[in-house]
């Protein structure tokens, strides 16, 4: 017996590891890691050390690999053909090719933050099944097995509530009980972890970012702040800002959900401007306080980003996560 796990992001790999422990009949476990940046591979390699795999294959999303992936990855996929399970976190053409190539007995969709909602919506609306004629011809020429009919019968292993999508698929709740057993004895420290995001030059200019961080430091003036770097943030720049404003900067060797276990302590509170990790962290490390800092959306780099942030804040309020407005501070 064997199973294939496909991870496109470090968080998907985190959910692969949980699934590997929850589904007890996976047999030999093959892992395909698809990554874009070297830092993603580094994080994944560190996480892989904590679990057991029959074989691991890394595929970087270079131009050539995006174009010719069937010829590159098929030899690995054939080792997992006719698997018991295929676990994956996205339904991209590349991942769909992998799913259709191995023809597992059961296909299981895993979480990748908010992406699960978009996939559920596409399955519910049947939009996922549409492939344009030009793409069909293109896929045939390049030997790609891109077909999304597997979505009709896949199961979903998710932390999130997907009832509103009224799916016919079997939905299994991921309560992370295996991982949570490992963190029961972690001591708490009087620190605030501020979760970094890939915001500079994508949502904010440096001046606006620094102004907001100064307001955060002022708000927590009686507390120690530890800024947790996002993997795409510039460490040298953030350390210079930390020295100037008075906060510590730390970079973990794995995703934040697992990093606190490596750190060996839990902070009193987690704060952020925005982070898809907030909900899972709040659940995994409960009862840990959380806060979101609301910025002036008029100063975002693109006008279209304002609606995105308003939607984010609305979702945080629905989840009863406290929001601190920085506009008047």
PEDAHU-V793500 format. One record per pair of residues at least 24 apart in sequence whose ideal C-beta (glycine too) atoms are under 6 Angstrom apart, sorted by the first residue. I is the first residue (numbers start at 0). J is the second residue. Records with the same first field share a line. If there is no record, write none. Layout:
I: J / J
This chain:
0: 26 / 83
1: 26 / 27 / 79 / 82
2: 28 / 82 / 83 / 84
3: 29 / 79 / 82 / 85 / 101
4: 30 / 86
5: 31 / 87 / 94 / 97
6: 32
7: 33 / 89
8: 111
9: 42 / 43 / 254
10: 111 / 254
11: 88 / 111
12: 43 / 46
13: 254 / 256
14: 109 / 110
15: 86
16: 50
17: 175 / 177 / 178
18: 86 / 156
20: 177
25: 84
26: 83
27: 53
28: 52 / 53
29: 53 / 54 / 79
30: 55
31: 56
32: 57
33: 58
34: 59
35: 60
38: 230
42: 253
45: 252 / 253
46: 253
68: 93
69: 142 / 143
76: 100 / 101
90: 118
92: 145
95: 145 / 147
96: 143 / 144 / 145
98: 149
99: 144 / 146
100: 144
106: 149 / 153
107: 154 / 156
108: 153 / 155
109: 156
110: 157 / 158
112: 275
113: 275
115: 157 / 159
119: 161 / 164
122: 150
123: 164 / 166
175: 283
181: 260
182: 260
185: 265
186: 264
187: 265
188: 264
189: 267
190: 223 / 225 / 266
191: 219 / 222 / 224 / 268 / 270
192: 225 / 227 / 266 / 269
193: 224 / 226 / 270
194: 227 / 271 / 274
195: 227 / 228 / 229 / 232
196: 229 / 272 / 273 / 274
197: 229 / 231
202: 299 / 300 / 304
207: 298
211: 294 / 325
212: 244
213: 244
214: 325 / 328
215: 292
216: 244 / 245
225: 249
273: 311
289: 320
290: 321 / 323
291: 315 / 320 / 322
292: 323 / 325
293: 322 / 324
294: 325
295: 326
